[in-house]
Structures are given as C-alpha cells and as structure tokens.
Amino acid sequence: MSGGPPLGGVAAVHAAAVVLLAFAFGAVAVRGMAEPGVALAFTVLIALGECVRITLPGDREQAPIGAAGALAYALLGPLRGLPTAHGVLQAVAVTGAGLLLALLPAVALPRGVRCRRPAPWRDPARLDGAARRLLGAGFAAAIFQPLYNSGLIDRFSADGPAYGVFLTVVAALAALCDATLAAVLRRARSGLRFPAALEDELRSLFGIGSAIAATGMLVSLAAGEVGLWALPLFCAPLLLAQVSFRRAAAVRATTGQTIASLAKATEVAGYTPRGHARRVADTACAVGRELGLSTRELALLEYAALMHDVGQLSLVEPVPDGATALLPEEEQQRIARLGSEVIRRTGVPRQVAEQVARLADPWHGRPDADGPAVPLAARIIRVANAHDDLLTAARGRGVGEAVGRLEVLEVLRLGRGRVYDGRVVDALVRVRG
C-alpha cells in the first residue's frame, strides 16, 4: 500500500515564506519605509483582493486581485514619471502586510460565525495561497528591483516597447514560479504526481493565471503615467473576470448535483448496494492519481465512475448485489451502452458518456486489438468496479476482510492483459493492496 502524501513539501514552502517575511519585516523596520503612501495603497489593494476569492476546478482557491496587486508592486518602477526605491524586501513586506490585513474580517466575525467557518490560519488552501503569493512576489521583485534600482533599466525608455517586453518576461517567469510552487503544494497535499500537477497548473496559466500576470504588469506600467489611479482602473476588468469564474463554478455545482442524483438513483431503486458508486469513484480516482491523471481527467473519471451503473435502471430484475462484474461480457456491454445513452441527455461532458459506453469493453493489451482504443478512464472504472463487486461478494460469503482483499486482487491479476489492463491492476494493487 502506498504511503500518504509527502507533506514535507508543504512544510518547506511554508517555512521559506515565513523566513522571507520575517526577514523582510525586519529589514523594513531597520531601514524605514520608502514611499509609505504608495506602500499603503498596495497593501490595501492586496488585502481587498485576498478577501474576494474564487474557487477553481479541483477545489483550488485563488485571489486574482491580491495576486495581481502583489505582482504589480514587485514590478513597480517609476510612479507618475518619478523613480521609486522600495526594493525587494519592501515588496515582500507589503505583500505580507496585505495578507495579514485580510485576516481582520475573519477575526472580527462573531464567535458563532467563526465556528462555522475554518479560520484562515487553519485553512490549508488559504495558507498555501499566502505562501505562494509571498514567494512569488519575492521572486519577481528579486529579478526586477535590483536591475531597476541599479539604473540598468534606464537604458529602456519607459514609453518604449523594450521596457514593456522586459516586464512581460519577468511577469511570465513569476507566473511559472507560482505554477511550480502550486504543483509542489498539490503534490504534497493530494498525492497527485508532480508532472500531472504541474501540467494542470501550467494549463491554468492560459485562464485566470494569464489574467493575473497581465493585470499586474499593466498596473505597474500604467502607474508610471497615471500614478495610483492605475490600481482601481486596471483591476476592475479582473474583478469582472472573477464574476465569470463564479458563474462557471455555479454551472459545475449544478452538474455535480445532477451526477449525484443519478448515482443515487440506482441505490434508491435497489439495483446497487448503498455506497457502491461512491466506493468505485474513490478507488478509480486513487488509481487515476497513481497513474498521473490531470485534475480535469480525474474530474471526468469521477463523474463517469459515479454514474457507471445507471444502465442497470433498464433491467427488469436487478442483478444480485448489483455486481455487473459477474455478468457475461455481452450483458455488461449492453448495460454500459444503455447507461451511456442516459448520460448523454443529462448535459454532463460528452467524454463521461463515452467512458461509460466503453467501460465493459475487453482489454487485450494492444490499443488497436479490437477497434478504437478503450479510454484509460473506462479501463480504470472497470477494474475499480470489479474490485468492489468481488469484495462485496466475498463479504457475502462470510470471508474475512483481509482474506477477501487478497482473493479479489488475485482474481484481478488473473485477468491482466485479457479482461483488465495490467497497468491499471498494478496501480490498484499499489493503492489498495
């Protein structure tokens, strides 16, 4: 059995952020605050941005305006044509002050309300986001501020394209740094393999990530001409983008409710044991993570696994214990096709219906052995479903839990390369063995 997620990565990232923030606060306390009014304006922007958060796919939280404000201050050069001199550590200190200021609303809430919500300082997503924001701002400032304060950037005209290209490059590098940190934290929190986690985070750069980087860069550029009015002026479009993301999240929630209802229908009608769909989905997702599936692929896999037995509602008589894995292959395929037709009419992503339609197709070890390749998700669900069906049957015979698990894994191993994908069976053994 594989171990738990390697949380050492979380501790390392958080420790680095705490040490950097303490050093930055100490340096500012000793040297004093440069342009305190500007620092205060960015601190308030970051704090407000942290209070207006959105939830991305995979239950990931993001504070776009807060992240854009931190990046803008790290990349801030001239302000209304006059040079600034806040430097790297003050950029980190202002970001940290904004993050801490954002905690005040939670502290000010009535005690009863605080008990119903996790405190921000105990919320893993909030802590991870704060650490990423601090380290990302420090990274961007460490590239930009020394070059700006040394006068090397003065060779570029603030009105010319070279300065804008330089800011774009630094913003892109900061976005890559943030994506890498996010992948490290997700790997540590969920056990998702690092390449898959990094792929997810890089893909998100084309969505809200690119909007954050562009907004931070534009604010820093525009501040050189219009001053602090650039903060509300150029953050407003990002706020509107957050509204769109919230609507998309509402659509995803509706889809999730539809899927949950369909998954429960077979249990309520007595066709499958209580909790079967959820167990199959949990096992399938564990195997999918072991095989390196991305967040989107895992979400589609979970949807298909929850609804894999919907086709049983077309049966006149229920299958004993809902164990479709014990039926003849032709009957399994008929039930899968019927379930796929039902799913196609629910509005869930079409890939889910395709996965369910193919989940009973045999696996011969060669993708082109018998027509189009069986989707990996379908192969995973077939193994996960057989695992739960066989384990339920073993319990019904009075077999002990440990012995039953060994029996089930042995049956699945015997079907490797003939009925089940051997790679999927091996992954199941690692996560459930």
C-alpha positions in Angstrom: 0.0 0.0 0.0 1.3 3.4 -0.9 2.0 5.9 1.9 0.3 9.2 2.5 1.1 12.4 0.6 4.6 13.7 1.2 3.7 16.7 3.4 7.4 17.7 3.7 6.9 19.8 0.6 4.2 21.9 2.3 6.4 22.4 5.3 9.3 23.5 3.2 7.3 26.0 1.2 5.6 27.5 4.3 8.9 27.7 6.1 10.5 29.5 3.2 7.7 32.0 3.1 7.8 32.6 6.9 11.6 33.2 6.9 11.4 35.5 4.0 8.5 37.5 5.5 10.3 37.8 8.9 13.5 39.0 7.2 11.5 41.5 5.1 9.7 42.9 8.1 13.0 43.2 10.0 14.7 45.0 7.1 11.9 47.5 6.7 11.8 48.1 10.4 15.6 48.9 10.4 15.7 50.9 7.1 12.4 52.5 7.2 9.5 52.5 4.7 10.2 54.1 1.3 7.2 55.9 -0.2 4.8 54.9 2.6 1.7 56.3 0.9 2.3 54.1 -2.2 3.1 51.1 0.1 -0.2 51.6 2.0 -2.2 51.8 -1.3 -0.8 48.5 -2.5 -1.2 46.9 1.0 -4.9 47.8 0.9 -5.3 46.5 -2.7 -3.7 43.2 -1.8 -5.9 42.9 1.4 -9.1 43.6 -0.5 -8.1 41.2 -3.2 -7.5 38.5 -0.7 -11.0 39.0 0.7 -12.5 38.5 -2.8 -11.6 34.9 -3.7 -12.7 32.4 -6.2 -12.7 28.6 -6.3 -11.1 27.0 -9.4 -11.6 23.4 -10.6 -10.1 20.9 -8.2 -11.3 23.0 -5.2 -8.3 25.3 -5.6 -8.7 28.8 -4.2 -7.3 31.8 -5.9 -7.2 35.6 -5.1 -6.7 37.1 -8.5 -6.7 40.8 -7.5 -4.5 40.2 -4.5 -2.0 38.2 -6.6 -2.1 40.9 -9.3 -1.5 43.7 -6.7 1.5 41.9 -5.2 3.0 41.3 -8.7 2.4 45.0 -9.7 4.2 46.3 -6.6 7.1 43.9 -7.2 7.4 45.3 -10.8 6.7 48.9 -9.9 9.3 51.2 -11.4 8.5 54.9 -12.0 5.4 56.4 -10.5 4.0 59.4 -12.4 7.4 59.7 -14.0 9.3 59.8 -10.7 11.5 56.9 -9.6 10.6 54.6 -6.7 13.1 53.0 -4.3 11.2 50.4 -2.3 13.3 47.4 -3.4 12.9 43.6 -3.0 12.3 43.2 0.8 9.8 46.0 1.0 7.8 44.4 -1.9 7.7 41.2 0.2 6.8 43.1 3.4 3.9 45.0 1.7 2.6 41.7 0.3 2.8 40.1 3.7 1.1 43.1 5.3 -1.7 42.8 2.8 -2.2 39.1 3.6 -2.2 39.8 7.3 -4.6 42.7 6.9 -7.0 40.4 5.0 -7.3 38.3 8.2 -9.0 41.1 10.1 -12.6 40.5 8.8 -12.3 36.8 9.9 -11.1 37.9 13.4 -13.9 40.4 13.7 -16.6 37.9 12.9 -18.9 36.9 15.8 -17.7 33.8 17.6 -20.6 31.7 16.3 -19.9 32.5 12.7 -16.2 31.8 13.2 -17.0 28.4 14.5 -18.9 27.5 11.3 -16.0 28.6 9.1 -12.4 27.4 9.2 -10.1 30.1 10.5 -7.9 31.4 7.6 -4.8 30.5 9.6 -6.1 26.9 9.8 -7.3 26.7 6.2 -4.7 24.7 4.1 -5.8 26.4 0.8 -5.5 29.9 2.3 -2.1 29.1 3.9 -0.8 27.6 0.6 -2.0 30.6 -1.3 -0.4 33.1 1.1 2.9 31.2 0.9 2.8 31.2 -2.9 1.9 34.9 -3.0 4.9 35.9 -0.8 7.4 33.7 -2.6 6.1 34.8 -6.0 6.3 38.4 -5.1 9.8 38.0 -3.8 10.9 36.1 -6.9 9.5 38.8 -9.3 11.0 41.6 -7.2 14.3 39.9 -7.0 14.6 39.9 -10.8 13.2 43.4 -11.4 14.1 45.7 -8.5 17.9 45.2 -8.5 18.0 46.0 -12.2 15.7 49.0 -11.8 17.5 50.4 -8.8 20.9 50.0 -10.3 19.9 52.1 -13.3 20.3 49.3 -15.9 16.6 49.5 -16.9 17.1 53.2 -17.5 18.5 52.2 -20.9 15.0 51.3 -21.8 12.6 54.1 -22.3 9.6 53.7 -20.1 7.5 54.7 -23.1 9.2 52.3 -25.5 8.4 48.7 -26.3 11.6 47.3 -24.7 10.5 48.2 -21.2 7.2 46.5 -21.8 8.8 43.4 -23.2 11.1 43.2 -20.1 8.1 43.5 -17.8 6.3 40.8 -19.7 9.2 38.4 -19.4 9.5 39.0 -15.7 5.7 38.6 -15.2 5.9 35.3 -17.2 8.7 34.0 -15.1 6.8 34.9 -12.0 3.8 33.0 -13.3 5.9 30.0 -14.0 7.4 30.2 -10.4 3.9 30.4 -9.0 2.8 27.4 -11.1 5.7 25.4 -9.9 5.0 26.2 -6.2 1.4 25.3 -6.7 2.3 22.0 -8.2 4.7 21.2 -5.3 1.9 22.0 -2.8 -0.7 20.0 -4.7 1.6 17.1 -4.9 2.2 17.2 -1.2 -1.5 17.8 -0.3 -3.2 15.3 -2.6 -0.5 12.8 -3.7 -1.1 13.8 -7.3 2.1 13.1 -9.2 4.2 16.2 -9.8 4.2 16.1 -13.6 0.4 15.9 -13.7 0.1 18.6 -11.0 2.5 20.9 -12.9 0.6 20.2 -16.2 -2.6 21.3 -14.5 -1.1 24.5 -13.2 0.6 25.4 -16.5 -2.8 24.9 -18.2 -4.4 27.3 -15.7 -1.9 29.9 -16.9 -4.0 30.3 -20.0 -7.0 31.1 -17.9 -7.0 33.2 -14.7 -3.2 32.9 -14.4 -2.6 34.9 -17.6 -5.2 37.5 -16.5 -3.3 37.9 -13.2 0.1 38.3 -14.8 -1.3 40.7 -17.4 -3.1 42.8 -14.8 0.0 43.0 -12.6 2.2 44.1 -15.5 -0.3 46.6 -16.8 -0.8 48.2 -13.3 3.0 48.6 -12.9 3.2 50.1 -16.4 0.2 52.4 -16.1 1.3 53.7 -12.7 4.3 55.2 -14.3 1.9 57.6 -16.2 -1.2 58.0 -14.1 0.0 57.1 -10.6 -2.1 55.2 -8.1 -5.2 55.6 -10.1 -3.9 52.7 -12.1 -4.8 50.4 -9.3 -8.6 50.5 -9.4 -8.7 51.3 -13.1 -6.8 48.2 -14.3 -8.0 45.8 -11.6 -11.7 46.4 -12.5 -11.6 44.1 -15.5 -10.0 41.3 -13.4 -12.9 41.8 -10.9 -15.4 41.3 -13.8 -13.4 38.2 -14.8 -13.9 36.8 -11.3 -17.7 37.1 -11.8 -17.5 35.0 -14.9 -15.5 32.4 -13.0 -18.1 32.3 -10.2 -20.8 31.7 -12.8 -18.8 28.8 -14.2 -18.4 27.4 -10.7 -22.2 27.6 -10.3 -22.6 25.6 -13.5 -20.1 23.0 -12.2 -22.1 22.8 -9.0 -25.3 22.1 -10.9 -23.5 19.4 -12.9 -22.3 17.8 -9.7 -25.8 17.8 -8.3 -27.1 16.1 -11.4 -24.5 13.5 -11.2 -25.0 12.8 -7.5 -28.8 12.4 -8.2 -28.1 9.8 -11.0 -25.6 8.0 -8.8 -28.1 7.7 -6.0 -30.9 6.6 -8.3 -29.6 3.0 -8.7 -29.2 2.7 -4.9 -32.7 4.1 -4.1 -34.2 1.7 -6.7 -32.4 -1.2 -5.1 -30.2 -2.1 -8.1 -26.9 -1.5 -6.4 -25.7 -1.7 -2.8 -25.6 1.5 -0.8 -22.4 3.4 -1.3 -21.2 1.3 -4.2 -20.9 4.2 -6.7 -19.0 6.3 -4.2 -16.6 3.5 -3.4 -16.0 2.8 -7.1 -15.4 6.5 -7.7 -12.9 6.8 -4.8 -11.0 3.7 -5.9 -11.0 4.9 -9.5 -9.7 8.4 -8.5 -7.0 6.9 -6.3 -5.8 4.7 -9.3 -6.0 7.7 -11.6 -3.8 9.8 -9.3 -1.4 6.9 -9.1 -1.3 6.8 -13.0 -0.7 10.5 -13.2 -4.0 11.8 -14.5 -4.6 15.6 -14.5 -7.2 17.3 -12.4 -9.6 17.6 -15.4 -9.1 13.9 -16.2 -9.7 13.0 -12.6 -12.9 15.0 -12.5 -14.3 13.3 -15.6 -13.2 10.0 -14.3 -15.1 10.6 -11.0 -18.2 11.6 -12.9 -18.1 8.5 -15.0 -17.4 6.3 -12.0 -20.3 7.7 -10.1 -22.7 7.0 -13.0 -21.3 3.8 -14.3 -24.3 1.7 -13.1 -27.1 4.0 -14.5 -27.8 1.5 -17.2 -29.0 -1.0 -14.6 -32.2 1.0 -14.3 -33.2 -0.5 -17.7 -33.2 -4.1 -16.2 -36.4 -5.8 -15.4 -34.8 -7.7 -12.5 -31.9 -6.3 -10.5 -28.5 -8.0 -10.7 -27.8 -9.7 -7.3 -25.9 -7.2 -5.2 -25.6 -5.0 -8.4 -22.5 -7.0 -9.3 -22.2 -6.3 -13.0 -18.6 -7.6 -13.0 -20.0 -11.1 -12.5 -22.3 -10.9 -15.6 -21.5 -12.2 -19.1 -19.4 -9.7 -21.1 -22.2 -9.1 -23.6 -24.6 -8.2 -20.8 -22.1 -5.8 -19.2 -21.6 -4.1 -22.6 -25.4 -3.7 -23.1 -25.8 -2.1 -19.6 -22.9 0.2 -20.3 -24.3 1.4 -23.6 -27.8 2.0 -22.1 -26.2 4.0 -19.3 -24.2 6.0 -21.8 -27.4 6.9 -23.6 -29.0 8.2 -20.4 -25.9 10.2 -19.5 -25.8 11.9 -22.9 -29.1 13.5 -22.1 -28.0 15.0 -18.8 -25.8 17.8 -20.0 -22.6 16.4 -18.4 -19.4 16.5 -20.6 -19.6 14.1 -23.5 -16.4 12.4 -22.5 -18.2 11.0 -19.5 -20.8 9.2 -21.7 -18.0 7.9 -23.9 -16.1 6.5 -21.0 -19.2 4.7 -19.6 -20.1 3.3 -23.0 -16.7 1.7 -23.3 -16.1 0.6 -19.7 -17.2 -3.1 -20.4 -15.1 -3.5 -23.5 -12.4 -6.1 -23.0 -8.8 -5.1 -22.8 -6.5 -7.2 -25.0 -3.2 -5.5 -24.2 -3.0 -3.8 -27.6 -4.8 -0.4 -28.2 -5.7 -1.4 -31.8 -6.6 -5.0 -31.0 -10.3 -4.7 -31.4 -11.3 -1.4 -32.9 -10.6 2.0 -31.3 -8.6 2.1 -28.1 -10.5 1.7 -24.9 -10.2 5.0 -23.0 -7.9 4.8 -19.9 -10.8 6.1 -17.7 -13.0 3.2 -18.9 -10.3 0.7 -18.1 -9.8 2.2 -14.6 -13.5 2.2 -13.8 -13.8 -1.4 -15.0 -11.1 -2.5 -12.6 -12.5 -0.4 -9.7 -16.0 -1.7 -10.2 -14.8 -5.3 -10.3 -12.8 -4.7 -7.2 -15.9 -3.5 -5.3 -18.2 -6.1 -6.7 -15.9 -9.0 -5.9 -15.1 -7.7 -2.5 -18.9 -7.3 -1.8 -19.4 -10.9 -3.0 -16.6 -12.2 -0.7 -18.2 -10.4 2.3 -21.5 -12.1 1.4 -19.8 -15.5 1.6 -18.5 -14.6 5.1 -14.9 -14.3 4.0 -12.8 -12.1 6.3 -11.8 -8.6 5.1 -8.1 -9.3 4.7 -8.6 -12.6 3.0 -11.3 -11.2 0.8 -9.0 -8.4 -0.4 -6.3 -10.9 -1.3 -8.8 -13.0 -3.2 -10.1 -10.1 -5.1 -6.6 -8.9 -6.1 -5.7 -12.4 -7.2 -8.8 -12.6 -9.4 -7.9 -9.2 -11.0 -4.3 -10.3 -11.5 -5.5 -13.4 -13.4 -7.5 -11.1 -15.7 -4.4 -8.9 -16.5 -4.0 -8.4 -20.3 -7.1 -10.3 -21.1 -10.0 -8.6 -19.3 -8.3 -5.9 -17.4 -5.5 -3.5 -18.3 -2.4 -4.8 -16.4 -1.1 -1.3 -15.7 -4.4 -0.4 -14.0 -4.4 -3.6 -12.0 -0.9 -2.9 -10.8 -1.8 0.6 -9.8 -4.8 -0.7 -7.9 -2.6 -3.2 -6.0 -0.3 -0.2 -5.0 -3.1 1.9 -3.7 -5.5 -0.8 -2.3 -3.2 -3.8 -1.8 
